[in-house]
Amino acid sequence: MTKRLENKVAIITGAGQGIGAATARRFAEEGASVVLAARRLELLQAVADDIEASGGTAMACSVDVADEQAVRALVTDTVEQFGKLDIVVNNAVLMVPGMLADHDTRAWRQNFMVSLDGAMFLMREAYSQLRANGGAVVNVASVCGLLGSAGTAGYSAAKAGMIALTRNAAIEWG
């Protein structure tokens, strides 16, 4: 393998399972030190253990990305542990279903708090490190953000917001 990410440090949210866990494993295979972030520490630790058993470097951090202070601490802890931050992968998601006509307000907001607000918090907190290191942001969206889907009004709207957030970051930071 080419080790394209050797000497890079990446934070990956939603890294306890699915796309986030697969991304973390691949980044580690490519040489990155990976910081795994999600709410469920036991899932994160299992992924971190797999990465370390394969010779990689991983740190599991229980973090609610909807909590600004927790995200700030995540970035601070990452830089203290590894000396820098090069890559952010915003993959954390919470999909609380609901039809638009009767979508519960709390459920609507939960979709945004994790899927969109959390991404903005991490991008904002990581900006100075990313800028200094020529870093990168990968934001995971969904086709639902482009097309919508019955029963996913809040999730689809949050993912459409993720697409717009990504475009704005490209314009402002590119």
C-alpha positions in Angstrom: 0.0 0.0 0.0 1.2 3.5 -0.8 0.5 5.0 2.7 -0.9 8.2 1.2 -1.9 9.5 4.6 1.3 8.8 6.4 2.1 11.4 9.2 -1.5 12.8 8.9 -3.9 13.0 11.8 -7.7 12.7 11.1 -10.8 13.1 13.2 -13.6 10.9 12.0 -17.1 11.4 13.5 -19.6 8.6 13.6 -16.7 6.2 13.6 -18.1 3.4 15.7 -19.8 1.6 12.8 -20.7 1.7 9.1 -19.2 4.3 6.9 -17.3 6.0 9.7 -15.7 2.8 10.9 -14.8 1.8 7.4 -13.3 5.2 6.7 -11.2 5.1 9.9 -9.9 1.6 9.0 -8.9 2.8 5.5 -7.3 6.0 6.7 -5.3 4.0 9.2 -4.2 1.5 6.5 -3.1 4.5 4.5 -0.9 5.6 7.4 -3.0 8.2 9.2 -3.4 8.4 13.0 -7.1 8.4 13.5 -9.3 9.9 16.2 -12.6 8.0 16.4 -15.5 10.1 17.7 -19.0 9.1 18.5 -21.2 8.8 21.5 -20.9 5.0 22.1 -17.4 4.4 23.4 -17.7 0.6 23.3 -18.2 0.6 19.5 -15.4 3.1 19.0 -13.0 1.1 21.2 -13.7 -2.0 19.2 -12.8 -0.2 16.0 -9.7 1.4 17.6 -8.6 -2.1 18.9 -8.9 -3.5 15.3 -6.9 -0.6 13.9 -4.1 -1.0 16.5 -4.1 -4.8 16.0 -3.4 -4.1 12.4 -0.4 -1.8 13.2 -2.3 1.5 13.0 -2.7 4.3 15.5 -6.2 5.1 16.9 -7.7 7.0 19.8 -11.4 6.5 20.7 -13.2 9.5 22.1 -16.8 9.5 23.3 -18.2 12.8 22.0 -21.6 14.2 21.3 -20.9 16.4 18.2 -24.0 18.4 19.0 -22.2 19.8 22.1 -20.0 22.7 21.1 -17.8 22.4 24.2 -17.3 18.7 23.6 -16.2 19.3 20.0 -13.8 22.0 21.1 -12.3 19.5 23.6 -12.0 16.9 20.9 -9.9 19.1 18.8 -7.8 20.3 21.7 -7.3 16.7 22.9 -6.3 15.6 19.3 -3.7 18.3 19.0 -2.3 17.6 22.4 -2.1 13.9 21.7 -0.8 14.0 18.1 0.7 17.5 17.8 -1.6 18.6 14.9 -4.8 17.9 12.9 -4.8 17.5 9.1 -8.2 15.9 8.2 -11.8 16.1 9.4 -14.4 13.6 8.3 -17.9 14.7 9.3 -19.8 11.5 9.2 -21.9 11.6 12.4 -25.6 11.4 11.7 -28.9 11.1 13.5 -31.9 10.3 11.5 -35.1 10.8 13.4 -37.9 10.0 11.0 -41.1 12.0 10.5 -43.5 13.1 7.9 -43.5 16.8 7.3 -47.2 17.4 8.2 -46.7 16.0 11.7 -43.0 16.1 12.4 -42.2 16.6 16.0 -40.3 19.8 16.6 -37.8 18.1 19.0 -37.1 15.3 16.4 -36.7 17.9 13.7 -34.1 19.8 15.7 -32.3 16.5 16.6 -31.7 15.8 12.9 -30.0 19.2 12.6 -28.1 19.2 15.9 -26.1 16.0 15.0 -26.1 15.9 11.2 -25.4 19.6 10.5 -24.6 21.6 13.6 -22.0 19.0 14.7 -20.3 19.3 11.3 -20.1 23.1 11.5 -18.8 23.0 15.1 -16.0 20.6 14.1 -15.1 22.5 11.0 -15.0 25.8 12.9 -12.9 24.4 15.8 -10.5 22.6 13.4 -10.1 25.5 11.0 -6.8 27.0 12.3 -5.2 23.5 12.4 -6.5 22.6 9.0 -5.4 26.0 7.5 -1.9 25.7 9.1 -1.4 22.1 7.8 -3.0 22.4 4.4 -5.7 20.1 5.7 -8.9 18.8 4.3 -12.6 18.4 5.3 -14.7 15.5 4.1 -18.4 16.0 4.7 -20.7 13.0 4.2 -24.1 13.9 2.8 -26.8 11.8 1.3 -28.9 11.6 -1.9 -31.8 12.5 0.4 -30.2 16.0 0.6 -30.7 16.4 -3.1 -34.0 14.5 -3.7 -35.7 14.1 -0.3 -37.5 11.0 0.8 -40.9 10.4 2.4 -40.6 10.2 6.1 -37.2 11.8 6.3 -38.1 15.6 6.2 -35.6 16.6 9.0 -32.8 14.3 7.9 -33.2 15.3 4.2 -33.2 19.0 5.1 -30.1 18.6 7.4 -28.3 16.8 4.6 -29.2 19.5 2.1 -27.7 21.9 4.6 -24.6 19.8 4.7 -24.2 20.1 1.0 -24.6 23.9 1.3 -22.2 24.1 4.2 -19.6 22.2 2.2 -20.0 24.5 -0.8 -19.6 27.6 1.5 -16.5 26.1 3.1 -15.0 25.5 -0.4 -15.7 29.1 -1.3 -14.4 30.6 1.9 -11.5 28.2 2.5 -10.6 27.1 -1.0 
